[in-house]
Amino acid sequence: MFLYRALNRTEITLVNILVPKGQDPFVANPRLAIDTRLPFVLGKTEEYAVRQHQWKQNGFPTSGISTTPHFDRAKFYARQGVVVKIDRRALPNHGIREFSVKVWLCKFPEDIACPEDDEIILVGEQGQFPKEIIVEVFDFNSKGS
């Protein structure tokens, strides 16, 4: 029912607004060394976007944001000390789609960058995500958290 996300500095500066690194539609062309299992489809697909999103640390920004259903995994990634709790029930009301990495990459589980995350990529219709999907903020920088 809930997803969690460790916020980055930009998202914290915007007062806990979720912001994807890219703004293009959530599709991608195949990239060598990531999507080149034979046979592979030429052209842009959502599957390529899901696979490449995991490797964004290597320069593949997408319009999705990473989340996990596991609070402890989000806390693990919370370099800035802030994790938000997202209500999955609110997502469809705001035009937000979910892409489960393990579902999309089930044919090649070895392609999943971090299986323990159970990563769910959220993709909105435009830019920032609405604050209404966030139901709780955990700030580990504050006393009492």
C-alpha positions in Angstrom: 0.0 0.0 0.0 3.0 2.4 0.6 6.2 3.1 -1.2 9.3 4.9 0.2 11.8 7.3 -1.4 15.0 8.7 -0.1 15.0 12.4 -1.2 17.9 14.1 -2.9 19.1 17.6 -2.2 16.9 19.2 -4.9 13.8 17.5 -3.7 14.5 18.6 -0.1 15.2 22.2 -1.2 11.8 22.2 -2.9 10.2 21.1 0.4 9.8 17.4 -0.2 8.6 17.6 -3.9 9.6 14.5 -6.0 11.4 15.5 -9.1 12.6 13.2 -11.9 16.0 13.8 -13.4 14.6 13.8 -16.9 11.5 15.1 -18.5 11.2 13.1 -21.7 8.6 10.4 -22.1 9.4 7.2 -20.2 10.8 5.2 -23.2 14.3 4.7 -24.4 16.3 3.3 -27.3 18.4 0.3 -26.7 21.9 0.9 -25.3 24.9 -1.3 -26.0 26.0 -3.4 -23.0 22.6 -2.9 -21.3 19.8 -3.8 -23.7 21.6 -5.9 -26.3 20.3 -9.4 -25.6 19.4 -11.1 -28.8 16.9 -10.7 -30.2 16.3 -7.1 -29.3 13.8 -4.6 -30.5 15.0 -1.5 -32.4 13.3 1.6 -31.3 12.1 3.1 -28.1 10.4 1.0 -25.5 9.3 1.2 -21.9 11.3 -2.0 -21.1 14.5 -0.2 -22.2 13.5 2.8 -20.0 13.0 0.5 -17.0 16.3 -1.3 -17.5 18.2 1.9 -18.1 16.6 3.8 -15.2 18.4 1.4 -12.8 21.7 2.6 -14.2 21.0 6.3 -14.0 24.1 6.6 -11.8 26.0 6.1 -15.0 24.4 9.0 -16.9 21.0 7.6 -18.0 18.5 10.0 -16.5 14.8 9.2 -17.1 11.5 10.8 -16.2 10.9 8.2 -13.5 11.7 8.3 -9.8 12.9 5.3 -7.8 10.9 4.0 -4.9 10.8 0.8 -2.8 8.1 -0.8 -0.7 10.8 -1.4 2.0 11.3 1.5 4.4 14.8 0.1 5.4 16.0 0.2 1.8 14.9 3.8 1.4 16.6 4.7 4.6 19.8 3.0 3.3 19.8 5.4 0.3 18.9 8.5 2.4 22.3 10.3 2.1 20.5 13.6 2.8 18.6 12.1 5.7 15.1 12.4 4.5 12.7 9.6 3.4 9.1 10.1 2.3 6.2 7.6 2.5 4.0 7.6 -0.6 0.4 6.4 -0.7 0.1 4.1 -3.7 -3.7 4.5 -3.7 -3.3 8.2 -4.6 -1.1 7.5 -7.7 -3.8 6.8 -10.3 -5.7 9.9 -9.3 -2.7 12.0 -10.3 -1.9 10.1 -13.5 1.1 8.4 -12.0 2.1 4.9 -13.4 4.1 2.3 -11.5 6.8 0.2 -13.2 7.9 -2.8 -11.1 11.5 -3.6 -12.1 11.2 -7.2 -11.2 8.0 -7.6 -13.3 9.4 -5.8 -16.3 12.7 -7.6 -16.2 11.4 -11.0 -15.1 12.8 -12.7 -18.2 16.3 -11.6 -17.2 16.5 -11.3 -13.4 20.2 -10.9 -13.7 19.6 -7.5 -15.3 18.0 -6.2 -12.0 20.7 -3.9 -10.6 19.6 -4.3 -6.9 17.0 -7.0 -6.4 16.7 -6.4 -2.6 15.2 -2.9 -3.4 12.1 -4.4 -5.1 12.3 -1.1 -7.0 9.1 0.5 -8.3 9.7 3.3 -10.8 7.0 6.0 -10.7 6.3 8.0 -13.8 4.1 11.0 -13.8 2.4 12.8 -16.7 4.5 16.0 -16.2 7.6 17.1 -14.3 7.2 17.3 -10.5 5.0 14.9 -8.6 2.1 16.3 -6.5 2.6 16.7 -2.8 -0.7 14.9 -2.2 0.9 11.5 -2.8 3.2 12.0 0.2 1.6 10.9 3.5 4.6 11.2 5.8 8.1 12.6 5.9 10.9 11.0 8.0 13.8 13.5 8.7 16.7 11.7 10.3 18.6 15.0 10.6 16.1 16.2 13.2 16.2 15.3 16.8 13.7 12.7 17.7 13.6 10.9 14.3 
